[in-house]
Amino acid sequence: MKKLRSQEWYGREGRDGFLYRSWMKNQGWPHDVFDGRPVIGICNTWSELTPCNGHFRELAEWVKRGVWESGGFPLEFPVMSLGETQLRPTAMLFRNLASMDVEESIRGNPMDGVVLLMGCDKTTPSLLMGAASCGLPTIGLSGGPMLSGKFRGCDLGSGTGLWQMTDQLRKGEMKLEEFYEAESCMHRSKGHCMTMGTASTMANMVEALGMSLPGNAAIPAVDARRNTLAQMTGRRIVHMVREELGIAKILQRPAFENAIRVNAAIGGSTNAVIHLIALAGRMGVRLSLSDFESYGSELPCLVNLQPSGKYLMEDYFYAGGLPAVLRELGQAGALNGEALTVNGKTIWENVRQAPCWNREVIHSYSSPFKPCAGITVLRGNLAPDGAIIKLSAASPHLFEHRGRAVVFESIEDCHARTNDESLDIDEHCVMVLKNCGPKGYPGMAEVGNMLLPPKLLRRGVSDMVRISDARMSGTAYGTVVLHVCPEAAAGGPLALVCSGDMISLDVPRRELRLEIDDRTLAARRAQWTPPPLPERGWLRLYAEHVMQADKGADLDFLVGASGAQVARDSH
């Protein structure tokens, strides 16, 4: 093993060594912890303002136990915590900022390996992206999903149940008192969303990428086995340092291809598209929307979980979790089994004997829950650089649809007009939302699954085609076309759509078209003016440098790994 990076601090003689060690000793550390044992940074996104991550103080202690057992020296440090449920205007606005916090914290401090503690959906990609830009041995540990929600004898899923009950409330089928009663029934334990929302999806992505120990994705947060996994994670990172198993050896092209396939098989969130592309960009791995079409769009959905299906993450864990899904993919030839994982084994070595205990929850590849249900990429004159749709959560009868556009210039416009009984709209129309992309909101909020007008809900309409440059929660569902590129605020064709225009969606042909002639579009473009940039601070920096959704919505100057560098000595 080469000289430890931390010894550039703690292994020095004279004044400098004295300085680094002495200040650390004010916490009571004995001299021998600086004697050359690997220093393991525990990157913690604990925050009481991030409910999904509220138990991470306890989880970190189990990681530390494992680090000590393997002869390492654990040092915990905080980074910006992103809670989608609380943070305005959207946690996605701060994903790249948090990744910079992670990167600079790792780069500037004496550590040889890193454990990433992540739960709520944006904390996972932000930590992975920041660590990827440094290159140290790195292992991920998710906080685990909540226990299944229970309401009046039925399962209630995070987010998904809320969207369902909101429609029932707006239709007059549910009383407000009942709606409030469900609040504490939906979220009744520690952990992140227990549907296959973005948090659960990204926990699956961590495991599919090989960046965690097997089983990470599904163990409930309150299950003692989550603590055991944390302890084993702490043990393993020390060995990774000694083996010089850096993150670049894991996050190679085959790992990303596997993650794309897994996202299709689990009915995962559309947000995984943006996060995986951004993470690959940090590693210098070429990944594009076309890869999601090539590797995932024709794969079946094997997992019967909300919002695409019936069950919840607790059921998924009991059924066998991601290892059972990976085994199905591997046996069908839809997995690169040679991809390396953090435990030093290939992904196929980890899962080839994985059992499945419930075929209602995890279906076999030969008898899938839904056929050809991956995320599909659409292109056409309305989305020259692509848009996406999650087929497993959409309505098949709308896969080929032509309708009149009802345009909302902003999410505020949408909120103000959707409930208006005089709104000129019917179930055949196409709802179009502008200016909610990376630059437009800014931050690309999860507002793409626009609420349907109450007057249509009362008539029994349960789904409509909706198109926007926004994202939607992984817990949401419907025939929702998202991430239209270029976005409206960047001057994409979406900016030129007017109410009354005809739009055609053809999923089998992968097409999204605005039925307007080029001369009319050119005249509209001549009248279009870009929105002003934010005046100051992070919003200004973000808006000036954020790339489009098809590029992962990362900042242009953060793409490409620069490798772990010891900070310049200022003493």
N, C-alpha and C positions, 0 to 999 in steps of 0.2 A: 504493500500500500504506500502510495506517495505521501509526502508530508501533508498533514492536515492543514486545511485552510485556517482553522481557528488558532493554530500555533503562530500565525503571523501576528497575532495579538498576544496570546498568553505564553508563548514559548520564548519570548524575547528576554535578553539579559539587560541589566542596568536600569536606567531611568524609565524607559518605555515599558518594559515588562512590569516594573514596579507599579507604574501608573495604571495599566489595564487590570492587573490582578487586584491591586489594593482597593480600588473603588468597588470592585465586585464583592470584596470581602466584607463590605459593610452590611451585606445581607446574611452574613454568617457562613459563607462557603469556606470549607477547609482548603488548605493549600493543595492537597493532592488531587482535587477535581480539575486542576489546571495542568496536570502532568502529561497531557497528550491523549486523553480519552476524547472520542468524538463529541463535539458540542452539537446538540440537536435543537434547532429552533422549532417551537410549537406555535404555529401561526393561528391565532385564535380570533374568530369573528363573534365572540360572545358579546351580547348587548341585550339589555332589558327592552330596548326599542326594536329588537328583532326577535319576536316571539319564538320563531322556529329554532333559534340558536340560544335560547335562554338557559339551557342546561349544559352549556359547553365548559363552564368552570369545572364542573364535576367530571366531565368527559376528559378534560385535559389532565386531570390527576391520574386517571388510569393510563393515559399515554406515558406520562412521566414514570409511572411504576415500571412499565415495560422497558423504557430507555435505561433506567438505573439497572435493571436486571441484566441487560446486555452490555453493561460497562460504559454507557454513554453518560453525558452530562446534559440534562434537559433544561432549556431556558424558554419560558413562555413569553410571547410578545403579542400585543394587540394590533389589529389593523381595522380599517373602516369596515363597518358591518352594514350590509344592505338588506333591509327587510322590505320586501315588495308590499307587504300588507300595511305598512305604516309610512313609508318614505315617499314624499311628494317631490316632483310630480310623478316620478317613476324611478324605481331602483336602477333601471337600465341606463338612465342618464349618468349614473355614477359607477357603472361597472368598470369602465376604463380608468377612472380616477382611483378606485380601490385597487386595481391591478398595479398601478404605479406605486401606491402605498406599499403593496406586498413586495414588489420588485426592489424598491429602494431600501426597504427594511432588511431584506435578505442580503442585498449587495453590500450594504454599509455596516453590517454587524458580524461578529465572529461566530459563524456557524458553519458546520460541515454537511449537514443534512437538514431537511425540513419536513415536518408533519403539518398538513393543511387540514384544519378543522372547519368544515363547511356544511351548511344546511339549507337555509333559504336560497331560492333558485339562483340569484345573481352572485351570491358569495362563492358558489362553486366555480363558475368560469373565471371570475375575477382572480381568485387565488391561483387557479391553474395557469392562467395567462401570465400573472406576475412571476410565478415560479419558473415557468417555461422560459422567460426572458433572462433567467439567471443561470440555469443549467445544473444546479446542485442535485444530488440524490434527493428525491422527493416522493412522498407517499400521501395519498389522500385518505381522509376519514370523514364520512358523512355522519350527521347527527342522528339519522334514522327518522322514519315516519311516525306520526301519531297513531294511537290506537283508532280503530274504526269508530266513526261517529255513530251514535244511536239516538233515534228520535221516534218515540211512539211505536216501538217494536220493529223499526226498520233501520237499515244502515243509511248513514248520511255522510256523504263524501265532501271533503274540503272543496270549496269553490263550486264544484259541479252541483251540489245540492243547493247552494245559494242561488245560482243562476236559475235553477228549476223553481225554487220557492219564490224568487222575485217575479217570475212570469205568473205564477199562481196568484200572488198578491195583486199584481197589476190587472189580472183578469177577474179579480173578485172571488177567487176560489179558496183563498186563505185569509184568515183574520190577522190583523197586525199583531195581536197578542200572541198568536201561535208563531208568527215569524220571529218575534223576540225570544220566545221560549226555546227556539231551536239553536240560539247562539251558543249557549254553554253545552248543548248536546253535540254539536258538530265538532268542537275542538275541546277534548276532555283529557288530554295528556300532553306531556312534553313531545316535541318533535315537529317535523315539517309536514306539509300536506300529505294526506294518505291516499289521495287519488293519484293517477298517473299524470299529475301536473308537471310543471317545469322542475320543481325541487326533486321530485321522485325520478323524473326523467334524467336529470343531470347526475343524480346519485348512480343511476344505472349506467350513464355514460362514463363516469369515473371508473367503474368496474369493467365495463366493456373495453375501455382504452388500455386496461392493464395497470391503471394507476392506483389501485387499492387491492387489499387482500380479498380473496373470494368471499362473497356473502355480504359485502359492504352495502349493497343497494337497498336491501329489504328488511333487515333486522329492525323491529320497532325500537324507537328511542328508549322506551322504558323497560325493554327486555334486558335481563342481565347479560345476555350474550353480546349486546352492543358494547358493554364495558369490557368484556373479554376480548372482543375484536380490537378495541382501543389499546388494551395492554399488549396484544400481539403486534399491533401496528407499531407501538413504541419499541418493541424488541426488534422488529424487522428493519426499521430505518437505520439502526446502528450497524447492522450487518450490510446494508446497502452501501453505507459510507465505506466500510472496509473492503467491499467488493468493487468499489468505484462504479456503482450502477447508477449513473446519472439519468436525469429525466429524458435526455435526448435519445437514449437507447430504448426507451419505452415508446415515446410519442413519435413513432415513425408512420409512414404512409399506411401500412397494413392495419395499424391500430385504429386509424380514422375510418378506414373502410369498414372495419368490424363495428365501429360505433354507429355508422350510418345504417348498417343492416339491423343492428339491435334496436335502434330507434323505431324502425319500421315494425319489427317483431313485437315490441311492447306497446305499440300505439302511442309512442312518445310525443312530447310537445314539439310544436313548430319552432319554439325558441331554441331548440338544440341545433337547428340549422345555423343560426347566427353565431352561437357560441362555439360550435365545432370549427367553423370557418375561421373565426377570430383566433382560436387557440392554435390551429394549424399554421396560421400566418405568423404567430409568434415563434414557431419552430422552423419556419422556412419551408414548410410542407405545402405544396400546391393543392388546394382543395377548393372546389367551386360548386355552384348549384347543379351543374351537370353531373357531378359525382353522386348527388342525392337522387337524381333521376336514374343514373346507371346502376347504382348499387342497392337502392332502397325502394323505388317506387313500385316495382312489380312483386316485392316480397309480401307474404301474407302476415297479417296480425295474428299472433299466437296467444296473446294475453288478454283475457276478458276482464278488464278493469275500467272503472269510470275514468274519463268521460266517454270512452268509446264503448264500454260495456257495463258490467254489473258490479263486479267485486272491488275490493280495496286492497291497499298495500299489505295490510296484516294477513289477508288471505293469500296474497302473492308469496309472502315469506313462508307461510305454512305449506304452500304447494311446492316449494323448492326454489323460489326466487330466480334471480338471473342465471345462476349456473345451469338450471334446468332448461332455460331458454337457449343458452349458448350451446348446450349439448344438442338440442333439436336442430339448431342452425348448422352445427358442425357435421352432424350425421347427414344433413341434406346437401352438404358441399357449399353452404352459404356462410362460411366462416374461415378466415385465415388463421388456422390453428397454430401456426408457427410464431405468431406475434408474441413477443416477450412481455412478461408482467413483472410487477415489483417484487414478487416472491422468488424471482429467479427462474421460474418455470414458464413454459409456454401456456397460452390461454387454453389450449386443448388438453394439456396435461392436467390443468386445474379442474376441468369440467367433464372429462370423458366418462366418468362414473357417476355423474350427478343424477340423483333420482328426481322424479316428479311424483308428487303425492296426490294431486288433484287435477284431473284433465278438464274439469269445468273451468278452472282458473287459467291453467297453462295448457293450451291445446298442443297436439302434435303437429309437426310440419305437414304431414299428409292429410290431416283433418283440421285445418286452421279455424280460428274464431272468425276471421274475415279474410277473404282472398284479395290479393293485390291491393293492400290497404296502406301502403307506405305514403310518405309525404311526396306529393307530385309537384313538379315544376311546370309552370305555365309560361308561355311567351306569346308575343303578338304585338300589335302596334300600341296597345295600352300598357304593355310591360316589356319593352325591348330588352331589358337586362334581367327579366324574370320576375315571377311572383310564385307563391306557393299555396297549396291547399292540403289540408290533412284529411285524407279520404276516410279514414277510420271513424272520424267524428262528423262526417258530412252526410247529407241525404242523397242516396243514389238517383232519385228522380230528378234532381237538379244538376246532375253532372253534364247534361246537355241542355242549355237554357239560353233563351234570348229574351231580353226585357228592357223596359224603359228605365233610364237612370233617374234616380231621385238623389240629388247631390247635396251634401253637407260640406260646407267650406272648412269647418273645424269641429272638434268634438263638442265645443260649447254650442255651436249651431245645431248639432245633432241632438244634444240634450234639450235644447230649447224647443225644438220643433217636432220631435218624435211623438210626444204625447198629445200634440194638437189634433183634435178630431177632424179638422178641416184639411189636414195634410193630404195632398193629392198622391195617393199611393195605394197599390193593391198587391196581392201576393205574387203577381207576375213581375213586379218591378225589381230593379237591382238597386240596392242601397249603396251609395258611393260616399266614402269619407276621405277628405283631403287633409294635407298639412299635419299629419301625425307620424311622419317618418323620423329618421335620425336627426335631421336638421330642423324639421318642421315643428316638432312639439316644443322644444327639442327633447330628444331622449327616446322617442319611439315607444310611446306608452301602450299598455295592453288594452286598447279600446276598439280593436278591429271587430270584435263580436258585438256589433251594435244591437241594442235592445230593439225588439220588434215593436211597432206601434200597437198600443192597447186595443185599438179598434179591430186590428187584424187578429190579435190573440183571442179576442172574444168570438171571432168567427171560426176559431179552430186552426188558424195558421200557426204552425210550429217552427217553420224554417223558411228562410229566403236567402237568395244569393246576396252576399255582402262583400264589397271590395274596398280595400284601403291600402295605404302605405304604412299602416300601424302593425303592431303585434297583437296577439291575444294570449291570455293566460292558458297555460297547458291544461287547466281544469275545465276550460270552456269547450263548446261544441257548436256544430252548425256548418253550413256550406259557406265558409268564410275564406275569401281569397285575401292573402296577407302579403306584406313586404313588397308591394309593387315598386319596381325599380325602373328608372330613377323615380324618386319620390316627387311629390308635387312641389315642395319647397325648393327642390333642386332644378325645377323646370321640366320635369318629366311629363309625358302626355297626360298623366292623371290630372295635372293642374289645369288642363284645357277642357275637361269634361263638363258639360252643362246638363242640367235637368232636362229631360226629354230626349236626349241622345239614346240611341239603341246600342246595347252592349251584348255581345254573345260570349258565352262560356262553353267550351267544348273540352271536357276533361279527357276523353279518349284520344283526341287529337292534340292535347296539351296546348290549347289555344285560348287566348283572352284578347278579344278584339273590340275596338270602338268603331262603330259603323259610321264614320265621318270621312269625307273626302279630304285629300291632302291640302287643297286650296282653303277649305274652311279652317282646318287646323292651323295653317300658316297665318291666316288672318287673326285667329285667336291668340296665337303665340306673339304676334306683333303687339297685342294689347296687354300681354302679361308682364307683370313686374315682380321680381323676387321679394320675399318678405325681408324686413331689416334684420340684421344680426343682433343678438343680445348685446347689451352695452358693456358688460364687464365680467370679470371673474371666470370661474370654471365654465359657465355657460358659453361665454365668448370663445374661449379656447376650444371647447368641444365643437361648437358649430363651425368653427373655421377649419377644423382638422378631421372631423369624423367622416369616415367613408360610408358608402351606401350599404344597405342590408346585404346585398349579394357578396360584399367583401367582408362581412362580419361586423360591420359598424364599429370597427376599432379605429383608433386615431392613426393617421397615416404615418406619423413618425415613430410609432411603437412596433411596427411590423418588422419581423426578423429578430432572431435570438442573437444577443451579443456575447453570451457566455458569462460565467461567474467571474467577477473581477473583485479583487480585494481593493477596498476603498483606499484612496491615497492617504498616506500617514500625515496627519496635521500636527503631530507632536514632535 
